[in-house]
Amino acid sequence: MIGSFIRFDLTSWLPRRQTLLLLGFVAVIGILLPVPGMALMGAAIVTSLMIAAPFLGDERGRLDTLYGILPVSRSSVVVGRAGSIVVFALLASAIAFAVTVLMASVRGGSLDWGLLLVVQAVAVAFVGLSASIQLPVLFRIGYTRGRLISYAPALVIAGLAWVAQAIGVLDGAQEAAVGVPLPLVVGLGLTLGAVGIVVGVLVAVPLYRKREL
């Protein structure tokens, strides 16, 4: 049931022009910005903004009402929606990685694979944070009332970074990070991303069950 919903969900919003333009934007970032890893972070930001897009499609096509009629559980809808977002994130990351490798080859430069792994891990953690914040809100109140939540993850990160910079935490963190093993950093980022998505789903399910469709 969940797999079927993921396929249905993807076909309802992935082929749209707005979605394809955002995927193209990820490629443009990798082409125009020579800094390795920028496309990967761009893919994470685009994914964060895209989390709300399926909910807009639900309201425009009255699919949320359809979900209430069909013999599909609310939990299956939540897990399926999270799954379709993960698929989009993987697609955006694949495009970003391919463009990064291609442009490095065109420019004749070498890639720091360790740096790319760290950036990808940070990107995954950011997507997980975004999902944990957005999914519960969007499933509870829908796109129209909850669309501004799309900007919350970026604002949270920017706010924390500003505070950390203001009190000097970043300087100490940079020095401490030098000796941290690469596998630990990558593993931590991937774990945070996965935990964020799981938390978003677990919180969203009971909230969605209380919502009248």
TAURCOR-V225193 format. One line per field, one symbol per residue. phi: phi as a letter, one per 30 degrees, with the letter a starting at -180 (. if undefined). psi: psi as a letter, one per 20 degrees, with the letter a starting at -180 (. if undefined). A space follows every 10 residues. Layout:
phi=???
psi=???
This chain:
phi=.ddddddddd ddbddddddd dddddddded ddcdddjddd dddddddedd ededdddedd chddddddcd dbdddddddd dddddddddd dddddddddd dddddddicc ccdddddddd dddddddddd ddddeedddd cidedcddde ddeddddddd ddddddcidd ddddddddcd deeddddddd ddddddddde ddddeddddd ddc
psi=gggghggggg ihhgjqghgh hhhhhghhgh ghoiopihhg hhhggggghi highhghggh jkhhhhhihq mpqhhhgggg ghghhggggg gghggggghg gghhggikrq pnhgghgggh ghgghggggg ghggggghhg irggijhiih igghhggggg hgghhhjjhh ghhgghigjp qghggghggh ghgggggggg ghhhghhhhi pp.
